[in-house]
Amino acid sequence: MKNSILENARDFCQKLKDGTVENQLPDGSEILSSMNRATIDENGHIVDRLTNAFIPSQ
């Protein structure tokens, strides 16, 4: 199982780098931007990930 997670993480990172995620519609650029803003602590945990929600106001 651990190898599968590592392989998936490697595949995801490659897709982040090669433009696959960024070119995904409708929100690929936001996914890429969000992942770039993520902060990882010394234990490998994501500790700060900002997400913008575009919700129409009334």
Backbone hydrogen bonds in HBPLUS format (Angstrom, degrees):
<---DONOR---> <-ACCEPTOR-->    atom                        ^
c    i                          cat <-CA-CA->   ^        H-A-AA   ^      H-
h    n   atom  resd res      DA  || num        DHA   H-A  angle D-A-AA Bond
n    s   type  num  typ     dist DA aas  dist angle  dist       angle   num
A0004-SER N   A0001-MET O   3.05 MM   3  5.10 117.2  2.46  96.4 112.0     1
A0005-ILE N   A0001-MET O   3.07 MM   4  6.45 153.9  2.14 153.8 160.4     2
A0006-LEU N   A0002-LYS O   3.00 MM   4  6.26 163.0  2.03 151.0 155.6     3
A0007-GLU N   A0003-ASN O   2.79 MM   4  5.97 159.1  1.84 150.2 156.2     4
A0008-ASN N   A0004-SER O   2.92 MM   4  6.09 157.1  1.97 145.2 151.6     5
A0009-ALA N   A0005-ILE O   2.88 MM   4  6.09 153.8  1.95 147.9 155.5     6
A0010-ARG N   A0006-LEU O   2.91 MM   4  6.15 158.9  1.95 149.6 155.0     7
A0011-ASP N   A0007-GLU O   2.91 MM   4  6.12 159.9  1.96 148.0 153.8     8
A0012-PHE N   A0008-ASN O   2.86 MM   4  6.03 158.8  1.90 147.7 153.5     9
A0013-CYS N   A0009-ALA O   2.89 MM   4  6.09 163.7  1.92 150.7 155.1    10
A0014-GLN N   A0010-ARG O   2.94 MM   4  6.14 156.2  1.99 147.4 154.1    11
A0015-LYS N   A0011-ASP O   2.99 MM   4  6.26 154.4  2.06 145.7 152.6    12
A0016-LEU N   A0012-PHE O   2.89 MM   4  6.22 143.2  2.02 146.6 157.6    13
A0017-LYS N   A0013-CYS O   3.03 MM   4  6.29 151.6  2.11 146.0 153.0    14
A0018-ASP N   A0014-GLN O   2.86 MM   4  6.04 151.3  1.94 152.7 160.6    15
A0021-VAL N   A0015-LYS O   3.30 MM   6  5.83 169.8  2.32 130.4 130.0    16
A0023-ASN N   A0019-GLY O   2.97 MM   4  5.95 151.8  2.05 149.0 154.5    17
A0024-GLN N   A0021-VAL O   3.04 MM   3  5.23 159.2  2.08 110.1 116.8    18
A0028-GLY N   A0024-GLN O   2.79 MM   4  4.48 140.1  1.95 150.7 148.2    19
A0030-GLU N   A0027-ASP O   3.13 MM   3  5.33 121.6  2.49 101.8 116.1    20
A0031-ILE N   A0027-ASP O   3.01 MM   4  6.32 155.2  2.08 155.3 163.0    21
A0032-LEU N   A0028-GLY O   2.99 MM   4  6.24 166.0  2.01 154.0 157.0    22
A0033-SER N   A0029-SER O   2.95 MM   4  6.07 160.4  1.99 142.1 148.0    23
A0034-SER N   A0030-GLU O   2.84 MM   4  5.93 158.8  1.88 146.8 152.6    24
A0035-MET N   A0031-ILE O   2.95 MM   4  6.18 158.1  2.00 150.7 156.4    25
A0036-ASN N   A0032-LEU O   2.97 MM   4  6.21 149.2  2.07 146.7 155.4    26
A0037-ARG N   A0033-SER O   3.09 MM   4  6.37 134.7  2.31 140.3 152.0    27
A0037-ARG N   A0034-SER O   3.15 MM   3  5.12 130.6  2.41  94.1 107.1    28
A0038-ALA N   A0035-MET O   3.30 MM   3  5.17 144.6  2.43  94.3 104.1    29
A0039-THR N   A0048-ASP O   3.08 MM   9  5.20 137.2  2.27 132.4 144.4    30
A0047-VAL N   A0039-THR O   2.87 MM   8  5.76 158.5  1.91 155.6 162.8    31
A0041-ASP N   A0045-HIS O   2.90 MM   4  5.48 159.4  1.95 153.2 154.6    32
A0044-GLY N   A0041-ASP O   2.96 MM   3  5.37 165.1  1.98 117.5 121.4    33
